[in-house]
C-alpha cells in the first residue's frame, strides 16, 4: 500500500509540474548526444534523468554466461535505444550542480506512453538514484529496481558493481 501511495504522490508531482510547465515541454530527436545511461546533450545543453542512476563507465558487468562488458556502456546503449525507438518528451524539474537540467521523460512507442526512468530501471539497465543519505530520490523507481532485481532482468541476471553503492562509499 505504501508504494502505491508513493507512486500516486510521484505521479501527482510530475502531473503538477507538467501542467504548470506545458510550454517548457522538451521534445528530443533521436540524434541527441548520449553521454551516459542517464544523461545526454542537445543543442549545447545537458539533460539528466531525475531519480535515475546508470551504471558507471569503466565498471565491469559480468553476464550469466561469464562474458564481461563495460557496465556503463550497457546502460548507455539502453538509453540510446529508447531515443531511437520512440519520441522522447521531457519536463524540466530542477537543475544539477553542473547546470544540467534534471528532467522527467516519457517515451511514445507505438502509441504507448511509458516513463523513461521506469523503463530503464525495470529492464535492469539503470537504477534508482539515491540522496547522499542513502534514501531513494524516487520510491517508485526503487520499487521498479527491486522488481528488476527479483526477476533478474538485464544487469541483474549477472554480476556488477551497483553504481549507487559505489557513489555513496565514503572517500
C-alpha positions as CSV (number, residue, x, y, z in Angstrom):
1,X,0.0,0.0,0.0
2,X,2.8,2.4,0.9
3,X,4.4,2.0,-2.6
4,X,1.0,2.7,-4.2
5,X,0.7,5.9,-2.2
6,X,4.3,6.9,-3.1
7,X,3.6,6.2,-6.8
8,X,0.5,8.3,-6.7
9,X,2.3,11.2,-5.0
10,X,5.1,11.0,-7.5
11,X,2.6,10.9,-10.3
12,X,0.8,13.9,-8.9
13,X,4.1,15.9,-8.6
14,X,5.0,15.0,-12.2
15,X,1.5,15.9,-13.4
16,X,1.6,19.2,-11.5
17,X,4.9,20.1,-13.0
18,X,3.7,19.1,-16.4
19,X,0.5,21.1,-16.1
20,X,2.4,24.2,-14.8
21,X,5.1,23.9,-17.5
22,X,3.4,22.7,-20.7
23,X,5.2,25.5,-22.5
24,X,8.6,24.0,-21.3
25,X,8.0,20.5,-22.6
26,X,11.1,19.4,-24.4
27,X,10.8,17.0,-27.3
28,X,14.0,15.4,-28.4
29,X,15.0,14.0,-31.8
30,X,16.8,10.6,-31.9
31,X,20.1,12.4,-32.7
32,X,20.9,13.7,-29.1
33,X,24.4,13.2,-27.9
34,X,24.1,10.3,-25.3
35,X,26.7,10.9,-22.6
36,X,25.8,8.2,-20.1
37,X,22.9,5.9,-19.4
38,X,21.1,8.7,-17.7
39,X,22.3,11.9,-19.4
40,X,22.6,13.5,-22.8
41,X,23.3,16.7,-24.6
42,X,21.3,18.6,-27.1
43,X,22.0,22.0,-28.7
44,X,24.7,22.8,-26.2
45,X,22.6,21.9,-23.1
46,X,22.9,18.9,-20.8
47,X,20.0,16.9,-19.5
48,X,19.9,14.2,-16.8
49,X,17.0,11.9,-15.9
50,X,15.7,12.8,-12.4
51,X,15.9,9.9,-10.0
52,X,17.8,7.6,-12.3
53,X,21.4,6.3,-12.0
54,X,23.1,4.4,-14.8
55,X,26.0,2.1,-14.4
56,X,29.3,3.9,-14.2
57,X,31.5,3.8,-17.3
58,X,34.6,1.6,-16.8
59,X,32.9,-0.7,-14.2
60,X,32.5,-4.3,-15.3
61,X,29.3,-6.2,-15.8
62,X,29.5,-10.0,-15.9
63,X,26.7,-11.8,-17.7
64,X,25.3,-15.1,-16.5
65,X,27.3,-16.9,-19.2
66,X,30.5,-15.2,-17.8
67,X,31.0,-12.7,-20.6
68,X,32.3,-9.3,-19.3
69,X,31.5,-5.9,-20.6
70,X,31.5,-2.2,-19.6
71,X,28.5,-1.8,-17.4
72,X,28.2,1.9,-18.2
73,X,28.2,1.2,-21.9
74,X,25.3,-1.2,-21.4
75,X,23.3,1.5,-19.6
76,X,24.2,4.0,-22.4
77,X,23.0,1.6,-25.1
78,X,19.6,1.2,-23.4
79,X,19.0,4.9,-23.2
80,X,20.2,5.3,-26.8
81,X,17.7,2.6,-27.9
82,X,14.8,4.4,-26.3
83,X,15.7,7.6,-28.2
84,X,15.9,5.6,-31.5
85,X,12.7,3.8,-30.8
86,X,10.2,6.4,-29.8
87,X,9.5,10.1,-29.4
88,X,11.0,11.4,-26.1
89,X,9.4,14.3,-24.4
90,X,10.6,15.7,-21.0
91,X,9.6,18.1,-18.3
92,X,12.4,20.0,-16.5
93,X,12.1,19.5,-12.7
94,X,15.3,21.1,-11.5
95,X,19.0,22.0,-12.1
96,X,22.0,19.9,-11.1
97,X,25.2,21.4,-9.6
98,X,26.8,21.2,-13.1
99,X,23.9,23.1,-14.6
100,X,22.4,20.1,-16.3
101,X,18.6,20.1,-16.4
102,X,17.0,17.4,-14.4
103,X,14.1,16.0,-16.4
104,X,11.3,13.5,-16.1
105,X,10.6,12.0,-19.5
106,X,8.1,9.9,-21.3
107,X,8.6,7.9,-24.5
108,X,5.8,7.4,-27.0
109,X,6.5,4.0,-28.5
110,X,3.9,2.6,-31.0
111,X,1.1,4.7,-29.4
112,X,2.0,3.7,-25.8
113,X,3.4,6.2,-23.4
114,X,6.0,4.9,-20.9
115,X,8.1,6.7,-18.2
116,X,11.7,6.6,-19.4
117,X,13.1,6.1,-15.9
118,X,10.8,3.3,-15.1
119,X,11.5,1.6,-18.4
120,X,15.3,1.8,-17.9
121,X,15.2,0.7,-14.3
122,X,12.6,-2.1,-14.6
123,X,14.5,-3.6,-17.6
124,X,17.7,-3.8,-15.4
125,X,19.6,-1.2,-17.5
126,X,19.7,1.5,-14.8
127,X,19.0,2.0,-11.1
128,X,17.1,4.2,-8.6
129,X,19.3,7.2,-7.7
130,X,19.7,7.9,-4.0
131,X,20.4,11.0,-2.0
132,X,23.7,11.2,0.0
133,X,21.7,9.9,3.0
134,X,21.0,6.7,1.1
135,X,17.3,7.4,0.8
136,X,15.9,6.9,-2.7
137,X,15.2,10.0,-4.8
138,X,12.0,8.3,-6.1
139,X,10.3,5.5,-4.2
140,X,8.5,4.2,-7.3
141,X,11.9,3.9,-9.0
142,X,13.2,1.9,-6.1
143,X,10.3,-0.4,-6.4
144,X,11.0,-0.8,-10.1
145,X,14.6,-1.7,-9.2
146,X,13.7,-4.2,-6.6
147,X,11.3,-5.8,-9.1
148,X,14.0,-6.0,-11.8
149,X,16.4,-7.5,-9.2
150,X,13.9,-10.1,-8.1
151,X,13.1,-11.0,-11.8
152,X,16.8,-10.9,-12.7
153,X,16.2,-8.5,-15.5
154,X,19.0,-7.0,-17.5
155,X,22.2,-6.5,-15.5
156,X,20.6,-8.3,-12.5
157,X,21.0,-11.6,-14.4
158,X,24.7,-11.4,-13.8
159,X,27.1,-9.5,-11.5
160,X,28.1,-5.9,-11.5
161,X,29.1,-3.1,-9.1
162,X,25.9,-1.3,-8.1
163,X,26.6,2.3,-9.1
164,X,24.6,3.8,-6.2
165,X,26.7,1.9,-3.7
166,X,29.9,3.0,-5.4
167,X,28.8,6.6,-5.4
168,X,27.8,6.5,-1.7
169,X,31.0,5.0,-0.5
170,X,33.0,7.2,1.8
171,X,36.0,8.7,0.1
